[in-house]
Amino acid sequence: MLTPKERQALKAQAHKLEPVVTIGGKGLTDAVVAEIDFALKAHELLKIRAGAMDRHQRAEAFSAICERTGAEPVQHVGKVFVIYRKKPDDG
């Protein structure tokens, strides 16, 4: 679980990022979740755009993404989500 201070720092880092994944008209498909999971392996902090969804669908998708990928929710502003998942330590 992220502390408020950690979340604030991640928001600041995410500000300059471009969305890496876009959720299209088909919604949150397994393929989209797999793409998000793959992107989280490369980048701990990820920005996702959900342009083709209404407000209620976006809120549900944000929760589902975090649940299905094990990511922490950082921020949800309009059609953009920011999530974070720490890379595993390769020991």
RAWO-V89539 format. One record per backbone hydrogen bond with DSSP energy under -0.5 kcal/mol. NH is the residue of the N-H (numbers start at 1). CO is the residue of the C=O. Records with the same first field share a line. If there is no record, write none. Layout:
NH = CO, CO
//
This chain:
7 = 3
8 = 4
9 = 5
10 = 6
11 = 7
12 = 8
13 = 9
14 = 10
15 = 11
16 = 13
17 = 14
20 = 47
21 = 47
23 = 49
24 = 22
27 = 24
29 = 27
33 = 29
34 = 30
35 = 31
36 = 32
37 = 33
38 = 34
39 = 35
40 = 36
41 = 37
42 = 38
43 = 39
46 = 83
48 = 81
49 = 21
50 = 79
52 = 23
53 = 50
58 = 54
59 = 55
60 = 56
61 = 57
62 = 58
63 = 59
64 = 60
65 = 61
66 = 62
67 = 63
68 = 64
69 = 65
70 = 66
71 = 66
72 = 84
74 = 82
75 = 82
77 = 80
78 = 76
80 = 77
81 = 48
82 = 75
83 = 46
84 = 72
85 = 44
90 = 88
91 = 89
//
